[in-house]
Amino acid sequence: MKTHTLIKNAKIVNEGKITEGDILIENNIIKEIDISISIKSADINVIDAEGNYVLPGMIDDQVHFREPGLTHKANIETESKAALAGGITSFIEMPNTNPQTTTVKKLEEKFATAAESSYANYSFMFGGTNDNLDEILKVDSKTVAGLKLFLGSSTGNMLVDDPEVLEKIFSSTNMVISVHCEDEATIRTNLAKYKAEYGDDIPMELHPIIRSEDACYLSSSKAIELAQKTGARLHVFHLSTGKETNLFSNKIPLKDKKITAEVCIHHLWFSDEDYKRKGSHIKWNPAVKTSKDREQLWKALLDDRIDVIATDHAPHTIEEKNNPYTRAPSGGPLVQHALVALLECYHQGKIKLEKIVEKACHNPAILFDVEKRGYIREGYYADLVIVDLNSPWTVNKSNILYKCGWSPFEGNTFKSRITHTFVNGALVYNNFKVLDVKAGKRLTFNR
């Protein structure tokens, strides 16, 4: 078995720069980066990047892979394969499975499952509830990505709505607390109004009116106020409104921030104008909102008020999604198409390659203290992606890898394609084919 891989003639995107050179991988580590590397050995695999770009593998800080209990939608094996095809080499999975990941025992069972079945690097969030503070205090923050709290209900209904419990959790843990922020009372009032008018068949374009800007802002502002009061380390998931972006600062480096924010691909790509065409296929919580919100999210991402880009990959079957509004679940599959969508935004002049790498690779590693990943550095794990920026392809049923078999990007032609993905030095994806190589490892953390 070849233990060395040499990537030649690459444009390396890393730490704010693009440099031309070669990368030598030895076993699972980046051994050397230089303008030109030559090595004489029969025990080497040489890949000519042919002037294409090499990026660090993306670290997706928010996915739902549906295992255990919801595996008719997805599982860790199928979705980790799709992630590799999308340039995501590490993922952090959420606790709203069945059973929920709200005890240390269930958390370790998930890790055991991933050790057997994951093709990508993995970690998990531990779930907080109204009554599991004792379990939260048992969690070793050095072995798990962080704590997830749902401050608005979503798939799995792990709503934490007791103010005293919230304050105790915020005051008691040193873990990164990641939150889904939507105000439940506001949503229920809005939903009751439109259900009275339309019954179950509420027009899909009312979703961002029901799960409104006010619902998001009220919840996220309260969470930030509580974090400031308690000194908790808070990370606000999937911002969807321009108004919320003003709650965050770009005045200090990410490593020193106590309150951080994430935006997801779908909130950067779609707007409420797309509901008529896409319907429930773009029904997410929080909702895709206006084009003005999208513009303001982009502005906050580029000026560093928003720190991380993620997917919130959350597949449901097409049959489930095709239900009327009140029964159509929120969420959709995204890991396979996240990076190529971002590269499309690069082609459109919205974002630089260096900024994509900063927000999708470097910053998740900083924010969650991920050990030796997220960068192209000597001594780091060789999680790498080679992309061809000029090789168009169209998303269709035949090339979708999600277990659910559909994508909100179906019919889209992307200018860029991922040609190779490496996980821990192993070639795991090559030109539309996921190789049968399980190279993923449990993420470790410098805490």
C-alpha positions in Angstrom: 0.0 0.0 0.0 1.4 3.4 -0.9 1.9 5.5 2.2 3.0 8.7 0.3 0.9 10.9 -1.9 2.4 13.9 -3.8 0.1 16.5 -5.2 1.9 18.5 -7.9 1.2 21.8 -9.6 -1.5 23.0 -7.2 -2.9 26.5 -6.5 -3.0 26.2 -2.7 -5.8 28.4 -1.0 -4.8 28.8 2.6 -4.6 31.5 5.4 -5.6 34.4 3.1 -3.3 33.6 0.2 -3.2 31.6 -3.0 0.3 30.1 -3.7 1.5 27.7 -6.3 3.3 24.6 -5.2 3.3 20.9 -4.2 2.0 19.0 -1.2 3.5 15.8 0.2 1.4 13.6 2.3 2.9 10.9 4.5 0.4 8.5 5.9 -2.3 10.7 7.3 -0.3 13.9 7.8 0.9 16.8 5.5 4.6 16.2 5.5 5.8 19.1 3.3 4.6 22.0 1.4 6.9 23.7 -1.1 7.2 25.3 -4.5 8.5 22.0 -6.0 8.9 18.7 -4.3 10.5 15.7 -5.9 10.7 12.3 -4.2 12.1 9.1 -5.6 10.2 6.2 -4.3 8.1 3.4 -5.7 5.9 3.8 -2.7 4.3 7.0 -3.8 1.1 8.1 -5.5 1.5 11.2 -7.7 -1.5 13.4 -8.5 -1.1 16.2 -10.9 -3.5 19.0 -9.9 -2.9 20.6 -13.3 -3.2 24.1 -11.9 -6.4 23.4 -10.1 -7.0 24.7 -6.6 -6.4 22.8 -3.4 -8.5 23.8 -0.4 -8.6 22.4 3.2 -11.5 20.1 3.7 -14.6 21.9 4.9 -15.6 21.5 8.5 -19.4 21.5 8.6 -20.5 22.5 12.1 -24.1 21.7 11.7 -25.6 18.5 10.1 -28.4 16.1 10.8 -27.6 12.6 9.6 -30.7 11.1 11.2 -29.1 8.1 12.9 -30.3 6.6 15.1 -34.1 6.3 14.6 -34.7 8.3 11.5 -32.7 6.2 9.0 -35.4 6.0 6.4 -34.3 9.6 5.7 -30.5 9.2 6.0 -27.8 7.6 8.0 -24.2 8.4 8.9 -22.7 6.2 6.1 -24.8 7.6 3.2 -24.6 11.2 4.3 -20.8 11.1 5.1 -20.2 9.8 1.6 -22.3 12.7 0.2 -20.2 15.1 2.3 -17.0 13.8 0.8 -18.4 14.4 -2.7 -19.1 17.9 -1.5 -15.6 18.6 -0.1 -16.7 18.3 3.5 -14.1 16.2 5.3 -15.4 16.7 8.9 -18.8 17.1 10.3 -20.5 17.9 13.6 -23.9 16.2 13.9 -26.9 17.4 15.9 -28.7 15.6 18.8 -32.3 15.6 17.6 -32.3 11.9 16.6 -34.5 9.2 18.0 -33.6 8.6 20.8 -32.2 12.1 21.4 -28.5 12.5 22.3 -29.3 13.9 25.7 -27.4 11.3 27.9 -23.7 10.5 27.9 -24.7 6.9 27.2 -26.5 7.8 24.0 -23.7 10.1 23.0 -21.1 7.3 23.2 -23.4 5.0 21.3 -23.4 7.5 18.5 -19.7 7.7 18.5 -19.5 3.9 18.3 -21.8 3.9 15.3 -19.8 6.6 13.5 -16.5 4.7 14.2 -18.0 1.8 12.2 -19.8 3.7 9.5 -18.5 7.2 8.9 -16.4 8.0 5.8 -15.6 11.5 7.0 -14.2 12.8 10.3 -17.0 13.2 12.9 -18.1 14.6 16.2 -21.4 15.3 17.8 -23.3 17.9 19.8 -24.7 17.0 23.1 -28.4 18.0 23.4 -29.8 20.1 26.2 -33.3 19.8 27.5 -35.5 21.3 30.2 -34.4 18.5 32.6 -31.0 17.1 31.8 -28.6 19.5 33.5 -27.1 16.6 35.5 -26.2 14.9 32.2 -24.8 18.1 30.7 -22.4 18.4 33.6 -21.1 14.8 33.0 -19.9 15.7 29.5 -16.2 16.0 28.9 -15.8 19.1 26.8 -12.4 17.8 25.5 -14.1 14.9 23.7 -17.3 16.4 22.2 -17.9 19.3 19.9 -20.2 21.2 22.1 -23.8 21.7 23.5 -26.9 22.2 21.3 -30.0 24.0 22.5 -33.2 24.4 20.5 -34.8 27.7 21.6 -37.4 27.2 18.9 -39.0 23.9 18.1 -37.9 22.0 15.0 -37.5 18.3 13.9 -37.4 16.2 17.0 -38.9 18.9 19.3 -36.1 19.4 21.8 -37.4 22.8 22.8 -35.8 24.4 25.8 -38.2 27.0 27.0 -37.7 27.3 30.8 -35.8 30.6 31.5 -34.5 29.3 34.8 -33.1 26.1 33.2 -31.5 28.1 30.4 -29.8 30.4 32.8 -28.5 27.4 34.8 -27.2 25.8 31.6 -25.5 29.0 30.5 -23.9 29.4 33.9 -22.8 25.8 34.4 -20.9 24.7 31.3 -17.7 25.8 29.6 -18.7 24.1 26.4 -19.6 26.1 23.3 -23.3 26.5 23.4 -24.8 26.4 19.9 -28.4 27.6 19.7 -31.3 27.5 17.3 -33.1 30.8 17.9 -36.7 31.3 17.1 -39.3 32.5 19.6 -41.9 29.8 20.0 -44.8 32.0 21.2 -44.5 34.3 18.2 -44.5 31.4 15.8 -47.5 29.7 17.4 -49.5 33.0 17.2 -48.6 33.5 13.6 -49.3 29.8 12.7 -52.8 29.9 14.4 -53.7 33.0 12.4 -52.9 31.4 9.0 -54.2 28.0 10.0 -57.6 29.6 10.8 -57.5 31.1 7.3 -56.1 28.3 5.2 -56.4 25.1 7.3 -53.4 22.8 6.7 -52.8 24.0 3.2 -51.1 27.3 4.0 -49.2 28.8 1.0 -45.5 27.9 1.4 -44.5 31.6 0.8 -46.1 32.4 4.2 -43.4 30.3 5.9 -41.1 33.3 6.5 -44.1 35.3 7.8 -45.0 32.6 10.3 -41.4 31.9 11.3 -40.8 35.6 11.1 -38.0 38.1 11.5 -39.4 39.1 14.9 -39.4 35.5 16.0 -35.8 35.1 15.1 -34.6 38.5 16.5 -36.5 38.2 19.8 -34.9 34.8 20.5 -31.4 35.5 19.4 -31.2 38.8 21.2 -32.4 37.1 24.4 -29.8 34.3 24.0 -27.1 36.9 23.5 -28.3 38.9 26.5 -28.1 35.7 28.6 -24.6 34.9 27.4 -23.4 38.4 28.3 -25.0 38.1 31.7 -23.5 34.6 32.5 -20.2 34.8 30.5 -21.2 31.7 28.5 -19.5 30.9 25.2 -22.4 31.3 22.7 -22.6 30.3 19.0 -25.8 31.3 17.2 -26.7 28.9 14.4 -28.2 29.7 11.0 -28.9 33.4 11.0 -31.6 34.2 8.5 -32.4 37.9 8.9 -30.5 41.1 8.3 -31.8 42.5 11.6 -30.0 39.8 13.6 -26.6 40.5 12.0 -26.5 43.8 14.0 -26.3 41.8 17.2 -22.8 40.6 16.4 -19.4 42.3 16.4 -16.3 42.3 14.1 -14.2 44.3 16.5 -12.1 41.4 17.9 -10.4 38.3 16.4 -12.5 35.2 16.3 -10.3 33.4 18.9 -11.2 36.1 21.4 -15.0 36.2 20.7 -17.4 34.9 23.3 -20.4 35.3 21.0 -20.3 34.1 17.4 -22.6 33.4 14.5 -23.1 31.1 11.6 -24.9 31.4 8.2 -26.0 28.5 6.1 -25.8 28.0 2.3 -29.5 28.1 1.7 -29.9 31.5 3.4 -27.1 32.8 1.2 -28.6 31.3 -2.0 -32.4 31.4 -1.9 -35.0 34.1 -1.1 -38.7 34.2 -0.5 -39.1 34.7 -4.3 -38.1 31.1 -4.7 -41.1 29.6 -2.7 -43.4 29.7 -5.7 -41.0 27.5 -7.7 -39.4 25.4 -5.0 -42.3 25.1 -2.5 -41.5 22.9 0.5 -38.2 21.9 -1.0 -36.8 25.2 0.5 -38.8 25.0 3.7 -36.2 25.3 6.5 -36.3 26.5 10.1 -35.5 29.3 10.4 -37.1 30.2 7.1 -35.5 31.5 4.0 -36.5 35.2 4.0 -36.3 38.2 1.7 -33.6 39.1 -0.9 -32.8 42.1 1.3 -32.1 39.7 4.2 -29.9 37.7 2.0 -28.0 40.8 0.9 -27.5 41.8 4.6 -26.3 38.2 5.5 -23.7 38.4 2.7 -22.6 41.8 4.0 -22.2 40.5 7.6 -20.4 37.4 6.4 -17.9 39.5 4.4 -17.3 42.0 7.2 -16.8 39.3 9.8 -19.8 39.8 12.0 -20.8 36.3 10.8 -17.9 33.8 11.4 -18.9 30.5 9.9 -20.6 29.0 6.8 -22.3 25.7 7.3 -25.1 23.6 5.7 -27.7 22.5 8.4 -28.0 19.4 6.2 -31.3 18.0 7.3 -32.8 15.5 4.8 -36.4 14.3 4.7 -37.9 11.9 2.1 -39.6 13.5 -0.9 -42.9 12.0 0.2 -42.6 13.8 3.5 -41.6 17.1 1.9 -44.6 16.9 -0.5 -47.2 17.1 2.3 -49.3 20.2 2.9 -47.6 23.1 4.8 -48.5 22.0 8.3 -47.2 18.4 7.7 -44.3 19.1 5.5 -41.2 18.9 7.7 -38.5 21.7 7.5 -35.0 20.9 6.3 -33.3 19.7 3.2 -30.1 17.9 2.1 -27.1 20.1 1.3 -23.6 18.6 2.1 -23.0 17.4 -1.5 -23.5 20.8 -3.0 -22.3 23.2 -0.4 -18.9 23.9 -1.7 -19.8 24.0 -5.4 -22.6 26.5 -4.5 -20.0 28.7 -2.7 -17.7 28.4 -5.7 -20.6 29.5 -7.9 -20.9 32.6 -5.7 -17.1 33.1 -6.2 -17.8 33.1 -10.0 -20.5 35.6 -9.5 -18.1 37.9 -7.7 -19.8 37.7 -4.3 -16.9 36.1 -2.4 -13.2 35.4 -2.8 -11.8 31.9 -2.6 -9.7 32.9 0.4 -12.8 34.0 2.2 -14.7 30.7 1.5 -11.8 28.9 3.0 -11.7 31.2 6.0 -15.4 30.8 6.8 -15.9 27.1 6.0 -12.5 25.6 7.0 -10.3 27.8 9.2 -13.0 29.4 11.4 -14.9 26.3 12.4 -11.5 24.9 13.5 -10.8 28.0 15.6 -14.3 28.2 17.0 -14.5 24.6 18.1 -10.8 24.2 18.9 -10.5 21.4 16.4 -7.1 19.8 16.6 -4.8 19.9 13.5 -7.6 20.4 10.9 -9.1 23.2 8.8 -5.7 24.4 7.4 -3.1 23.3 4.9 -0.1 23.2 7.2 2.8 20.9 7.7 2.1 18.5 10.6 -1.7 18.8 10.1 -4.0 16.0 9.1 -4.2 15.8 5.3 -7.9 16.7 4.8 -7.7 18.2 1.3 -10.0 19.0 -1.6 -9.0 19.6 -5.2 -11.4 21.7 -7.2 -11.6 22.5 -11.0 -13.2 25.9 -11.4 -14.0 25.4 -15.0 -15.7 22.0 -15.4 -19.5 22.5 -15.5 -22.0 19.8 -14.4 -25.7 19.7 -13.7 -27.3 18.3 -10.5 -29.8 15.6 -11.4 -31.2 12.4 -9.8 -28.5 10.2 -11.3 -25.6 12.0 -9.5 -27.3 12.8 -6.1 -25.8 10.7 -3.3 -28.2 11.6 -0.5 -30.3 8.7 0.8 -33.4 10.8 0.3 -32.6 11.0 -3.4 -33.4 14.7 -4.0 -31.8 18.1 -3.8 -33.0 21.7 -3.7 -30.3 22.3 -6.4 -31.7 19.8 -8.9 -31.5 21.3 -12.4 -28.7 23.8 -11.3 -25.6 23.8 -13.5 -22.4 24.5 -11.4 -19.3 25.8 -13.1 -17.0 24.1 -10.7 -16.5 20.5 -9.7 -14.7 18.7 -6.9 -12.2 16.3 -8.5 -10.5 14.8 -5.4 -11.1 14.6 -1.7 -8.6 13.3 0.9 -9.4 12.4 4.4 -6.5 11.8 6.8 -4.2 11.4 3.7 -6.4 8.8 2.0 -8.0 9.5 -1.4 -11.7 8.9 -0.7 -13.4 10.6 -3.6 -12.3 10.9 -7.2 -14.4 12.5 -10.0 -17.9 11.7 -9.1 -17.0 8.4 -7.3 -16.8 7.9 -3.6 -14.2 5.2 -3.0 -14.8 2.4 -0.5 -12.3 3.8 2.0 -13.4 4.6 5.5 -10.6 7.0 6.6 -12.7 9.2 8.9 -11.6 9.7 12.5 -13.2 11.1 15.6 -12.4 14.8 15.9 -10.2 15.8 18.8 -10.1 19.2 20.5 -7.4 21.5 21.9 -9.2 22.5 25.1 
